[in-house]
Amino acid sequence: MLFSYKAKLKNGEIFEGTMEAIDRFTLSRDLKSKGNIPLSITEKKISSINIFNIFSGIFQRVKIAELIIFTKNLSGMLRAGLSLSRALSVLKKQTKNKTFYNILESLNKEIDSGGTISSGFKKFPKVFSNLFVSMARAGEESGDLAGSLSEVGANLEKAYSLTRKIKGAMIYPGVILSAMVVIGILMFAFVVPTLAGTFKELGVELPISTRFIIGLGEFFSEYLILSFLLLISFGISMFYIFKAKFTQKYIDFLTI
């Protein structure tokens, strides 16, 4: 069963959270064993709205910009003297991304159960990279988690800025290339068949290359919509192939 609870820390600070337990008494006993004082425990029922949020969260992802803001805010809160659990609770309330909300809730549970935030980060490798986890662990061991998070946030911001510049620089060539491809297909579909008719009237023997172009033009003319769909499918396939991890090492080998 899933319960939402409100409890008080030893220093008098009140915090809220959700946790799975067999019943209210088990959850209360777990909270007390950690030195917390339970104030209220209520069963959290899954409504149709929550189910919708769960499915919508599956298709959401954590953007790099959200991760940068998270690291900077968490670092700032820790420097200001807030506890890690309290800082995560505040950030969890501020986020509108359901996926990131669930991640922060998991991190909060990891801290409440006596774990470390680096071990919590490690559970989400698609969001927190190995470098992110290693830096957080180094910060915990050195006692300067805020400084480590601040450094990670700065590195993420530099990488994000560089990526945006590269994407911005590639927009114009991409538009030009796309326009050239579209114009090429339209020429094959409407111009080449006209020329093919002229060649047939002349009755001359055409080279293999010319016959290939005429055949391609006839295909585009007869299956124009299918040609565009195949072109789009090819573009999407190439995008995911180059983005896949198993091709990255080959790309790095060729570019370095």
C-alpha positions, 0 to 999 in steps of 0.5 A: 500500500502507498501512504503519504505522511508528514513527520518531524525531524529531531531538529523540529523541521517538518517534512512530507513524503510518500512511502510503500508499507504493509499498513500505517503501523509499519510505516510509523514504526519505520519512521520512528526507527529513523528518529522521526516523529510521525504527525499524520499518515494517510493512504494514497489511492491511485485515481484515474488522474494519477494513472494518466500522469503515470502514462504521461510520465513514461513518454516524458524525459528529463531535459539537460536544461532541467538537470542544470537547474536542478544541480545549481538549485540543490547546490545553492540550498545545501550551501544555505544550510538546508538538509539534503532531504529538505532540499530535495522535497522543495525541488520536487514540489517545484518541478512540473516534469512528472518523470523528474518528480518521480526521480526526486521522490526516489532520491528522497526515499533513498536519503530517508532510508539511510542511503546516499544521493550518489547511490540514488543517482546511480539508479537512473543512468539515463538521467545521471551519467557516470561522471555525475554519479562519481562527482557526487560520490567524491563530494560526499566523501570530501564533505563538499557535496555542494561544491561538487554539484556546482562543478557538475552543473557548470560542466553540464551548462558548458556542454549544453551551450556548445550543443545548442551552438552546433545545432544552431549552426546545422539548421541552415545547411539542413534546410538547404539539403532538405530543399535540394532533396525535395526538389530532386524528387519532384524533378524526377517525378515530373521532369524526367518522365517528360524527357523519357517520352521524348527519348522513346519517340526518337527510338534511340538506344539509351545508355544504362545510366540514362535508363536507370534515371528514367526508371527512377523517375517513373518510380517517383512519378507513380509512387510519389507519396511512398517516395517521401515516406521512404525518404523520411523513414531513411532520415529517422533511421539514420538519426537513431543509428548515429545516435546509438551507443554502439555506433558512437565508438566508430564515429569517435574513431573516425573523427579523432 
